[in-house]
Protein backbone atom coordinates (compact mmCIF):
# COMPACT_ATOMS: atom_id res chain seq x y z
CA UNK A 1 0.00 0.00 0.00
CA UNK A 2 1.27 3.45 -0.92
CA UNK A 3 2.37 5.84 1.78
CA UNK A 4 0.16 8.93 1.44
CA UNK A 5 1.89 12.23 2.17
CA UNK A 6 0.13 15.60 2.33
CA UNK A 7 2.05 18.83 1.84
CA UNK A 8 0.25 21.38 3.96
CA UNK A 9 0.58 24.94 5.19
CA UNK A 10 -2.33 27.35 5.42
CA UNK A 11 -0.03 30.21 4.45
CA UNK A 12 0.27 30.67 0.69
CA UNK A 13 3.49 31.32 -1.21
CA UNK A 14 5.69 28.97 0.82
CA UNK A 15 6.73 26.69 -2.10
CA UNK A 16 4.20 24.00 -1.19
CA UNK A 17 3.39 23.08 -4.79
CA UNK A 18 7.07 23.28 -5.74
CA UNK A 19 7.96 20.89 -2.94
CA UNK A 20 5.11 18.47 -3.69
CA UNK A 21 6.11 18.21 -7.35
CA UNK A 22 9.89 18.14 -7.06
CA UNK A 23 10.07 15.80 -4.09
CA UNK A 24 7.62 13.52 -5.91
CA UNK A 25 9.79 13.54 -9.05
CA UNK A 26 12.94 12.97 -6.96
CA UNK A 27 11.30 9.92 -5.36
CA UNK A 28 10.39 8.65 -8.84
CA UNK A 29 14.01 9.10 -9.93
CA UNK A 30 14.95 6.82 -7.02
CA UNK A 31 12.75 4.10 -8.52
CA UNK A 32 9.54 4.61 -6.55
CA UNK A 33 6.10 4.71 -8.16
CA UNK A 34 4.57 8.11 -7.43
CA UNK A 35 1.10 9.59 -7.88
CA UNK A 36 0.49 13.32 -7.38
CA UNK A 37 -2.94 14.60 -6.36
CA UNK A 38 -3.85 18.27 -6.80
CA UNK A 39 -6.33 19.30 -4.09
CA UNK A 40 -5.87 23.04 -4.67
CA UNK A 41 -8.58 24.77 -6.77
CA UNK A 42 -5.88 27.11 -8.11
CA UNK A 43 -4.45 24.13 -9.98
CA UNK A 44 -0.80 25.13 -9.65
CA UNK A 45 0.43 21.54 -9.45
CA UNK A 46 -1.69 20.68 -12.49
CA UNK A 47 -0.17 23.58 -14.46
CA UNK A 48 3.34 22.73 -13.27
CA UNK A 49 2.94 19.35 -14.95
CA UNK A 50 1.95 20.88 -18.28
CA UNK A 51 -1.84 20.59 -18.01
CA UNK A 52 -4.43 23.35 -18.37
CA UNK A 53 -6.74 23.34 -15.32
CA UNK A 54 -9.53 24.81 -17.49
CA UNK A 55 -9.41 21.71 -19.71
CA UNK A 56 -8.86 18.96 -17.12
CA UNK A 57 -11.99 16.78 -17.24
CA UNK A 58 -12.72 14.84 -15.17
CA UNK A 59 -10.86 16.46 -12.30
CA UNK A 60 -10.56 16.10 -8.54
CA UNK A 61 -13.97 17.78 -8.24
CA UNK A 62 -15.55 14.85 -10.10
CA UNK A 63 -13.61 12.34 -8.00
CA UNK A 64 -14.69 13.88 -4.69
CA UNK A 65 -18.24 14.97 -5.51
CA UNK A 66 -19.47 12.76 -8.34
CA UNK A 67 -17.71 9.53 -7.38
CA UNK A 68 -15.59 9.41 -10.56
CA UNK A 69 -12.75 6.91 -10.23
CA UNK A 70 -9.16 8.08 -9.81
CA UNK A 71 -8.26 6.09 -12.94
CA UNK A 72 -10.71 8.08 -15.06
CA UNK A 73 -9.11 11.35 -13.88
CA UNK A 74 -5.49 10.19 -14.15
CA UNK A 75 -2.97 11.86 -16.46
CA UNK A 76 0.40 10.27 -17.24
CA UNK A 77 2.70 13.28 -17.21
CA UNK A 78 6.24 13.52 -15.84
CA UNK A 79 4.68 11.77 -12.87
CA UNK A 80 1.12 10.46 -12.73
CA UNK A 81 -1.26 13.19 -11.60
CA UNK A 82 -4.93 13.67 -10.83
CA UNK A 83 -5.52 17.27 -11.86
CA UNK A 84 -7.49 20.10 -10.34
CA UNK A 85 -9.78 22.68 -11.88
CA UNK A 86 -11.45 25.80 -10.53
CA UNK A 87 -14.59 23.66 -10.01
CA UNK A 88 -12.84 22.25 -6.96
CA UNK A 89 -13.54 25.54 -5.17
CA UNK A 90 -17.20 24.47 -5.06
CA UNK A 91 -16.37 21.04 -3.67
CA UNK A 92 -16.44 22.20 -0.05
CA UNK A 93 -20.04 23.34 -0.47
CA UNK A 94 -21.01 20.22 -2.40
CA UNK A 95 -19.39 17.93 0.20
CA UNK A 96 -20.71 19.77 3.23
CA UNK A 97 -24.07 18.00 3.18
CA UNK A 98 -22.65 14.50 2.67
CA UNK A 99 -22.15 11.92 5.40
CA UNK A 100 -18.47 11.04 5.75
CA UNK A 101 -17.46 14.15 3.81
CA UNK A 102 -14.01 14.23 5.45
CA UNK A 103 -13.22 10.77 4.08
CA UNK A 104 -14.09 11.36 0.41
CA UNK A 105 -10.45 11.48 -0.71
CA UNK A 106 -9.41 8.57 1.48
CA UNK A 107 -12.09 6.36 -0.12
CA UNK A 108 -11.23 7.56 -3.63
CA UNK A 109 -7.56 6.62 -3.22
CA UNK A 110 -8.19 3.08 -1.95
CA UNK A 111 -8.43 1.40 -5.41
CA UNK A 112 -5.01 2.74 -6.53
CA UNK A 113 -2.98 2.58 -3.32
CA UNK A 114 -1.53 -0.81 -4.20
CA UNK A 115 -0.19 0.51 -7.53
CA UNK A 116 2.05 3.20 -6.06
CA UNK A 117 4.74 3.51 -3.43
CA UNK A 118 3.94 7.14 -2.63
CA UNK A 119 0.92 9.37 -3.16
CA UNK A 120 1.78 13.05 -2.69
CA UNK A 121 -1.02 15.56 -2.15
CA UNK A 122 -0.80 19.30 -2.76
CA UNK A 123 -3.30 21.12 -0.53
CA UNK A 124 -4.85 24.60 -0.73
CA UNK A 125 -3.51 27.42 1.47
CA UNK A 126 -6.27 27.01 4.04
CA UNK A 127 -7.44 24.57 6.69
CA UNK A 128 -10.86 23.97 5.13
CA UNK A 129 -12.59 20.75 4.11
CA UNK A 130 -10.26 20.03 1.17
CA UNK A 131 -7.22 20.13 3.45
CA UNK A 132 -9.06 18.09 6.12
CA UNK A 133 -9.74 15.47 3.43
CA UNK A 134 -6.04 15.37 2.59
CA UNK A 135 -5.00 15.05 6.24
CA UNK A 136 -7.60 12.33 6.82
CA UNK A 137 -6.29 10.35 3.84
CA UNK A 138 -2.60 10.74 4.77
CA UNK A 139 -0.08 8.77 6.76
CA UNK A 140 2.22 11.75 7.14
CA UNK A 141 2.41 15.49 6.56
CA UNK A 142 5.36 17.49 5.25
CA UNK A 143 5.20 21.21 6.01
CA UNK A 144 7.09 23.60 3.71
CA UNK A 145 7.85 26.79 5.65
CA UNK A 146 9.22 29.96 4.10
CA UNK A 147 12.25 31.23 5.99
CA UNK A 148 10.54 34.35 7.29
CA UNK A 149 9.26 35.06 10.80
CA UNK A 150 5.58 35.47 9.85
CA UNK A 151 5.58 32.09 8.12
CA UNK A 152 6.61 30.35 11.33
CA UNK A 153 3.54 31.48 13.25
CA UNK A 154 1.09 29.42 11.17
CA UNK A 155 2.63 26.16 12.32
CA UNK A 156 0.83 26.28 15.65
CA UNK A 157 -2.55 26.50 13.92
CA UNK A 158 -1.68 23.58 11.64
CA UNK A 159 -0.65 21.53 14.67
CA UNK A 160 -4.01 22.24 16.35
CA UNK A 161 -5.86 21.15 13.23
CA UNK A 162 -3.80 17.97 13.03
CA UNK A 163 -4.60 17.24 16.66
CA UNK A 164 -8.33 17.47 15.89
CA UNK A 165 -7.91 15.20 12.86
CA UNK A 166 -6.03 12.65 14.98
CA UNK A 167 -8.72 12.71 17.67
CA UNK A 168 -11.68 12.37 15.33
CA UNK A 169 -10.67 11.03 11.93
CA UNK A 170 -7.15 9.65 11.49
CA UNK A 171 -5.20 8.71 14.64
CA UNK A 172 -2.00 7.91 12.74
CA UNK A 173 -1.38 11.11 10.82
CA UNK A 174 1.68 13.07 11.97
CA UNK A 175 4.12 15.72 10.86
CA UNK A 176 6.97 13.82 9.24
CA UNK A 177 9.10 16.86 8.57
CA UNK A 178 9.31 20.61 8.19
CA UNK A 179 11.12 21.85 5.08
CA UNK A 180 12.72 25.32 5.21
CA UNK A 181 12.01 26.87 1.80
CA UNK A 182 12.97 30.03 -0.07
CA UNK A 183 16.09 30.11 2.10
CA UNK A 184 18.67 32.84 1.55
CA UNK A 185 21.78 32.15 3.62
CA UNK A 186 23.14 35.61 2.77
CA UNK A 187 20.56 37.32 4.98
CA UNK A 188 20.60 37.41 8.76
CA UNK A 189 16.80 37.08 8.77
CA UNK A 190 16.93 33.86 6.75
CA UNK A 191 19.52 32.29 9.04
CA UNK A 192 17.64 33.39 12.14
CA UNK A 193 14.35 31.98 10.82
CA UNK A 194 15.93 28.53 10.38
CA UNK A 195 17.46 28.78 13.86
CA UNK A 196 14.05 29.63 15.36
CA UNK A 197 12.52 26.68 13.50
CA UNK A 198 15.15 24.27 14.81
CA UNK A 199 14.88 25.61 18.37
CA UNK A 200 11.09 25.25 18.28
CA UNK A 201 10.67 21.96 16.42
CA UNK A 202 13.99 20.15 16.80
CA UNK A 203 14.42 17.02 14.72
CA UNK A 204 11.20 17.66 12.81
CA UNK A 205 13.08 20.30 10.80
CA UNK A 206 14.75 18.55 7.89
CA UNK A 207 18.43 19.24 7.31
CA UNK A 208 18.06 20.14 3.64
CA UNK A 209 16.90 23.73 3.09
CA UNK A 210 15.49 24.73 -0.30
CA UNK A 211 17.23 27.91 -1.42
CA UNK A 212 15.77 30.74 -3.44
CA UNK A 213 16.46 30.46 -7.16
CA UNK A 214 14.84 31.65 -10.39
CA UNK A 215 14.78 28.03 -11.62
CA UNK A 216 11.67 27.38 -9.52
CA UNK A 217 9.81 30.12 -11.38
CA UNK A 218 11.06 29.07 -14.81
CA UNK A 219 10.31 25.34 -14.64
CA UNK A 220 6.47 25.56 -14.38
CA UNK A 221 6.39 27.73 -17.52
CA UNK A 222 7.72 24.67 -19.35
CA UNK A 223 5.30 22.37 -17.51
CA UNK A 224 8.20 20.52 -15.92
CA UNK A 225 9.74 19.84 -12.55
CA UNK A 226 13.02 21.60 -11.85
CA UNK A 227 14.68 18.16 -11.95
CA UNK A 228 13.73 17.83 -15.61
CA UNK A 229 14.06 21.51 -16.54
CA UNK A 230 17.49 22.01 -14.97
CA UNK A 231 18.69 18.56 -13.85
CA UNK A 232 22.19 19.68 -12.89
CA UNK A 233 21.14 22.82 -11.02
CA UNK A 234 21.54 23.34 -7.27
CA UNK A 235 17.74 23.47 -7.07
CA UNK A 236 17.36 19.97 -8.52
CA UNK A 237 20.17 18.61 -6.35
CA UNK A 238 18.49 20.05 -3.25
CA UNK A 239 15.30 18.07 -3.87
CA UNK A 240 17.27 14.91 -4.61
CA UNK A 241 19.09 15.38 -1.33
CA UNK A 242 15.79 16.04 0.45
CA UNK A 243 14.31 12.84 -1.00
CA UNK A 244 17.30 10.83 0.23
CA UNK A 245 17.01 12.42 3.67
CA UNK A 246 13.30 11.58 3.86
CA UNK A 247 13.81 7.99 2.75
CA UNK A 248 17.03 7.22 4.66
CA UNK A 249 15.66 8.79 7.82
CA UNK A 250 12.40 6.83 7.39
CA UNK A 251 10.44 10.07 7.72
CA UNK A 252 7.69 8.73 5.45
N, C-alpha and C positions, 0 to 999 in steps of 0.2 A: 504494500500500500504506500502511495506517495506521501511524503511529508508535506504538509500544507503550511506555507509561510506567508503571513500577511505583512505588508510594509505599511506602517501606519504612523501618522502624525497629523493632528488636527490643524497644525499651522501649514499654510501653503508655502511654496517656493523653497522647500528644504531639500530638493533633489530626490524626492520619494520615487517618482516615476523613473528617473535616471538610474537609481539604485536597483529598483525592481528589475528593469530591463537588463542592465549590464551585469548584475550579479547572476541573473538567470542565464544569460548567454555564457558567462564564465563557467558556470556549473555544467552547461551543455558541452563546452570545450573539454571539460574534464571527463566526459563520457556519460554523464547523467542524462536521463530523459526529462525534459522540462516543459511544463505547460504554464503559460502566463495568462492571467485573468484580469481584465480591465474592469474594475468596479467604480471607476470615476466617470461621471457623466461628461466631463470635459474631454474625455477620450485621448488624453496625451500619450498614453502607452500605445493605444491603437495607432495613432499617427506616427509615433516613433518607430513602428514596425512597418511603415509604408502603406497603411490602409487609411481610407477616408471615412471618418466616423459618420458622415452624412449618408454613406452608401453601404455601410455594414448592416446587412440583413440576412438572417436574424442576428440579434445582438444579445448582450447580457440582459437587456430588458425582457426579451422574449423568453430567455431561459428562466428568469426569476418569476415573472408574472404570468406567462402563458404556458409554462411547463415544457417549452422547447428543449430538446436534448442538447447537451454540450456538444456532441458530435455534429449536430446540424449547424451549430454556430462557430465551428472550429475553422481557423485559417492556418495553413502551413506556411508561415513566413520564416524569418531567420530562426525563430523558435515558434512552436505552436502557440496560438493565442486565440482567446475568445474575446472579441472586440466589444467596445462600448459605443453607444451613440447618445445623443442629447436626450433621447427618449428615457434614458435611465434616470434622469432627474425626476420623472414622474413615478418611478418605481416605489419610492417610499410611501407615496399616497396610495398607490394601488395595492401595496403589500399590507398597509396598516390595518385593513379590515380582515386579513386572513389569519386563521389559526396556525400557529407555528411559524409566523412570519420571519422570526429571527433565524430559522433553520433552512430557509429556502436555498441558499447557496450550498450549504452542507449536503443537502439531499441531492442537488443537481450534480455535485462533483462525484458522488459515490460510484456511478457507472464507469468512470474513467480513472479512478485512483490507482487501479492495479496496472495501468499502462504507463505510468510516469513514476519517476523517482522523486521529483519535486514539483509542486504546484505553487507558483508565486503569484500573489494577489496585490495589485495596486489599488489603494483605497482613496476615496475622496478626502479633501482637507476639512473634515468635520467628524464628529462622533455620532452621526445619525444612524438610521437603520441600515444603510448600505455597509457602513463600517462595522456595525454590530454583527451583520451577517458574515462579514469576512473574519472577524474575531471568533465567532462561534464555529466557523468551519475550520479554523487553523489549529495546528499543533504549537506553533511558535510565532512570535512577532518580532520583526526587526524594525527598529526606530531610527530613521535618518534624522539627524539633528544638525541644523546649520550652526556653524561656529560663531554665534552671536548671542549675547546675553538674553535677549527677549525670546529667542527660540528655546532656551533651556526651561523656561517657566511652564511651557505647555506639557512637559513630561508628567508633572504631578496629576494633571487632569486625565491624561491617558492612563496612568496607573490606576486611578479611581475607577475609570470605566472598565478596565481589565478586571479589577477586583469584582465588580458587579457581574461581569460576564462569567467569571469563574464560579461565583456563588450560585448563579441561576441557570447557566446555559452550557458552559464548557469548562469543567474543573481543571482540565490539563493545560489550558493555554497559558503561555508565559512569555515574558520578554527574553528572547534569546540573545539579543545584542543591540547596542546603540552605536550607530555609525556616525562619526563626526564628518560632516560634508561641507563643501564650499570653504575648505580650510585654507587660510593664507598664513603660512608660518612667518612671513615678513612683518606681520602686524602684532603688536603687543596684545590687542584685543582678541585676536584669533587664538593665540597661545594661551591666554588666560581663560578663554571659554572652554578649551579642551581640559585645562587643569581643573576648572570648576566641575565639569562633567565627571572626570575621574575621581575627584574628591567626593562627589555626591553619589555616584553609582558604581564605583569600584570596577570589578572585573566584568561588569555588564558592558562597559565601554570597550569596543573592539580596538585593537592596536593599529589597524590600518585606517588612517584618515583619507578622505577623498578631497583632493586639492582643487582649487578653482582653476579652470582652464576653458578656453574658448571651444575646445573640441566637443564639450558636452552640449554646446549650443549648435554646433555645425552638424553633428551626426544625425539628429532627428530630421533635418531638412532633407537628407538623403534617404530617410526611412530606414536607418540602420543603427545598430548599437555602436558605441565608440570602439568596441573590440573589432568590429568589421570595418568601420570607417577609418580608423587610425590604429591598426593592430599593434604597432610598435611604440605607440605614444605612452607617456607616463600615466595618462588617464586610464588606458586599457590595462596597463600593468598593475595599477592600483586595484582594479576590480578583480583581476586574476589572483592577486595576493589576498584580497578580502575573501574570495571564495575558498582559497586554501585554508585561511585562518578559520573560517566557519566550519569547514569539513573536518580539518585536523583536530580542532578543539571541540568537535562534536556539539556545536552550538545548535544545530538543527538536525 
